[in-house]
Amino acid sequence: MLHGVLLLTGVTGRDVLGPDGRVLGRLADLTVRLSDQAGPQVVERLVVTRRRSPTLVLPWAVVANVGSDQVVLTVGAAEVAGFEVDSLAQALASDEILLRRDVLDTQIVDVVGQRLARVADVLFVSTADGRLELLGAEVGFGAVLRRLGLGRLGLGRVIPGLGDDVVAWSDLHLTSDRGHLVQLATPRAAVHRLDAAGLAALVSRVDTDAATEILAARDPGMAAEAVRAAHPDVGERMLRAMPDATAARIVAAMAAEHAEPWRHRLALAPRLFGRRVVRSRVWPHRRHLIRGPRR
């Protein structure tokens, strides 16, 4: 039974208390594991920051309740010492992401609505067994106003309806570095359910690095169909950015009447697209230029 919808921006920032009421730290982030297991996506762990002490990464099992302005644990200061981490990056499992760092305020692609949007908030539903189930990403301007204190809803309050400004978690592809790479490695992620047209729409909306990684994660036949379904300039950009062997496998998977024109096109000197020059393996990699190295 679902009790109410909560917001990531309303949950994070709350004090984290032990069973004796002592403040142990502040809730900085929540994690989910994008595993290939069936069933609802639930919060896996809590990231708690403390002054002059190492960060804590706590399993959801130690949460007693999530109140209106605090999170209460079943363990105290002595017990949480066993959950201290020196490096948050090393503490994460290979299929685990941070919702505030890797999702909030980042861009996503709605693979169903075929739109590029920025995440203003992340929605959860509190379940009868005390877990937080991930619903989706809120992308509407109303969420931005609410975070600025101009909306009618208070942070963390129940939302009566989800509306069109919420993209279901099962229908989105993350463009943050870690979110993108983890979803590519997760069979249940939306990117692995797309047909050629949907795949073409997705790779047309992300940067070159992400687009080539998405195509490399699919079999050459599907990648070839996606290249043909995309705008020819987009297809050329992706094929030229790939290693020659990878591009050759994709072109070889096309029917002969389509493969030969693509071989001819790629054999020509790169063409000018506006002010940007397409050059094999040196097409601008926006993700590295803007976002820095991958986590």
CORQUI-V25748 format. One record per residue. N is the residue number from 0. RES is the residue in three letters. PSI is psi in whole degrees, -180 to 180 (999 if undefined). Layout:
N:RES:PSI ; N:RES:PSI
//
This chain:
0:MET:134 ; 1:LEU:132 ; 2:HIS:-30 ; 3:GLY:159 ; 4:VAL:135 ; 5:LEU:158 ; 6:LEU:142 ; 7:LEU:-42 ; 8:THR:-18 ; 9:GLY:-26 ; 10:VAL:-45 ; 11:THR:151 ; 12:GLY:-9 ; 13:ARG:152 ; 14:ASP:144 ; 15:VAL:122 ; 16:LEU:150 ; 17:GLY:176 ; 18:PRO:-20 ; 19:ASP:4 ; 20:GLY:-1 ; 21:ARG:134 ; 22:VAL:122 ; 23:LEU:-21 ; 24:GLY:-163 ; 25:ARG:137 ; 26:LEU:115 ; 27:ALA:-31 ; 28:ASP:167 ; 29:LEU:150 ; 30:THR:153 ; 31:VAL:153 ; 32:ARG:121 ; 33:LEU:57 ; 34:SER:173 ; 35:ASP:14 ; 36:GLN:145 ; 37:ALA:161 ; 38:GLY:178 ; 39:PRO:152 ; 40:GLN:118 ; 41:VAL:158 ; 42:VAL:133 ; 43:GLU:-49 ; 44:ARG:164 ; 45:LEU:139 ; 46:VAL:118 ; 47:VAL:123 ; 48:THR:149 ; 49:ARG:150 ; 50:ARG:130 ; 51:ARG:26 ; 52:SER:155 ; 53:PRO:155 ; 54:THR:147 ; 55:LEU:139 ; 56:VAL:105 ; 57:LEU:138 ; 58:PRO:151 ; 59:TRP:-21 ; 60:ALA:-21 ; 61:VAL:5 ; 62:VAL:124 ; 63:ALA:-47 ; 64:ASN:157 ; 65:VAL:105 ; 66:GLY:-175 ; 67:SER:-28 ; 68:ASP:14 ; 69:GLN:161 ; 70:VAL:127 ; 71:VAL:132 ; 72:LEU:165 ; 73:THR:-4 ; 74:VAL:153 ; 75:GLY:-166 ; 76:ALA:-39 ; 77:ALA:-41 ; 78:GLU:-34 ; 79:VAL:-13 ; 80:ALA:-28 ; 81:GLY:-8 ; 82:PHE:14 ; 83:GLU:144 ; 84:VAL:146 ; 85:ASP:-32 ; 86:SER:118 ; 87:LEU:-38 ; 88:ALA:-41 ; 89:GLN:-23 ; 90:ALA:-21 ; 91:LEU:141 ; 92:ALA:164 ; 93:SER:-25 ; 94:ASP:20 ; 95:GLU:138 ; 96:ILE:159 ; 97:LEU:127 ; 98:LEU:-39 ; 99:ARG:-44 ; 100:ARG:-43 ; 101:ASP:-9 ; 102:VAL:-53 ; 103:LEU:133 ; 104:ASP:11 ; 105:THR:169 ; 106:GLN:147 ; 107:ILE:161 ; 108:VAL:122 ; 109:ASP:105 ; 110:VAL:-15 ; 111:VAL:-51 ; 112:GLY:-8 ; 113:GLN:54 ; 114:ARG:152 ; 115:LEU:129 ; 116:ALA:162 ; 117:ARG:136 ; 118:VAL:120 ; 119:ALA:-25 ; 120:ASP:164 ; 121:VAL:136 ; 122:LEU:139 ; 123:PHE:160 ; 124:VAL:136 ; 125:SER:125 ; 126:THR:168 ; 127:ALA:-27 ; 128:ASP:10 ; 129:GLY:8 ; 130:ARG:165 ; 131:LEU:115 ; 132:GLU:132 ; 133:LEU:126 ; 134:LEU:-51 ; 135:GLY:-167 ; 136:ALA:132 ; 137:GLU:127 ; 138:VAL:2 ; 139:GLY:160 ; 140:PHE:-24 ; 141:GLY:-36 ; 142:ALA:-36 ; 143:VAL:-44 ; 144:LEU:-40 ; 145:ARG:-42 ; 146:ARG:-25 ; 147:LEU:0 ; 148:GLY:14 ; 149:LEU:-4 ; 150:GLY:170 ; 151:ARG:-23 ; 152:LEU:138 ; 153:GLY:155 ; 154:LEU:131 ; 155:GLY:3 ; 156:ARG:165 ; 157:VAL:138 ; 158:ILE:123 ; 159:PRO:-34 ; 160:GLY:152 ; 161:LEU:-44 ; 162:GLY:-178 ; 163:ASP:-10 ; 164:ASP:10 ; 165:VAL:123 ; 166:VAL:122 ; 167:ALA:142 ; 168:TRP:-34 ; 169:SER:-9 ; 170:ASP:14 ; 171:LEU:155 ; 172:HIS:127 ; 173:LEU:142 ; 174:THR:-4 ; 175:SER:153 ; 176:ASP:-54 ; 177:ARG:-42 ; 178:GLY:-44 ; 179:HIS:-49 ; 180:LEU:-38 ; 181:VAL:-40 ; 182:GLN:-36 ; 183:LEU:-32 ; 184:ALA:2 ; 185:THR:110 ; 186:PRO:-28 ; 187:ARG:-8 ; 188:ALA:154 ; 189:ALA:-34 ; 190:VAL:-27 ; 191:HIS:-4 ; 192:ARG:-4 ; 193:LEU:144 ; 194:ASP:-176 ; 195:ALA:-42 ; 196:ALA:-43 ; 197:GLY:-38 ; 198:LEU:-40 ; 199:ALA:-40 ; 200:ALA:-39 ; 201:LEU:-51 ; 202:VAL:-18 ; 203:SER:-13 ; 204:ARG:-4 ; 205:VAL:170 ; 206:ASP:172 ; 207:THR:-45 ; 208:ASP:-50 ; 209:ALA:-42 ; 210:ALA:-46 ; 211:THR:-35 ; 212:GLU:-38 ; 213:ILE:-46 ; 214:LEU:-37 ; 215:ALA:-24 ; 216:ALA:-13 ; 217:ARG:163 ; 218:ASP:154 ; 219:PRO:-35 ; 220:GLY:-46 ; 221:MET:-40 ; 222:ALA:-40 ; 223:ALA:-42 ; 224:GLU:-38 ; 225:ALA:-41 ; 226:VAL:-43 ; 227:ARG:-31 ; 228:ALA:-24 ; 229:ALA:168 ; 230:HIS:141 ; 231:PRO:-36 ; 232:ASP:-37 ; 233:VAL:-44 ; 234:GLY:-43 ; 235:GLU:-42 ; 236:ARG:-45 ; 237:MET:-44 ; 238:LEU:-38 ; 239:ARG:-27 ; 240:ALA:-16 ; 241:MET:160 ; 242:PRO:147 ; 243:ASP:-40 ; 244:ALA:-40 ; 245:THR:-45 ; 246:ALA:-39 ; 247:ALA:-39 ; 248:ARG:-39 ; 249:ILE:-45 ; 250:VAL:-38 ; 251:ALA:-24 ; 252:ALA:-10 ; 253:MET:159 ; 254:ALA:153 ; 255:ALA:-39 ; 256:GLU:-18 ; 257:HIS:-33 ; 258:ALA:-42 ; 259:GLU:-45 ; 260:PRO:-36 ; 261:TRP:-39 ; 262:ARG:-41 ; 263:HIS:-43 ; 264:ARG:-43 ; 265:LEU:-24 ; 266:ALA:-20 ; 267:LEU:161 ; 268:ALA:143 ; 269:PRO:143 ; 270:ARG:164 ; 271:LEU:135 ; 272:PHE:96 ; 273:GLY:-123 ; 274:ARG:3 ; 275:ARG:136 ; 276:VAL:131 ; 277:VAL:119 ; 278:ARG:134 ; 279:SER:124 ; 280:ARG:3 ; 281:VAL:22 ; 282:TRP:141 ; 283:PRO:130 ; 284:HIS:90 ; 285:ARG:-35 ; 286:ARG:-40 ; 287:HIS:-35 ; 288:LEU:-37 ; 289:ILE:-45 ; 290:ARG:-9 ; 291:GLY:-175 ; 292:PRO:156 ; 293:ARG:148 ; 294:ARG:999
//
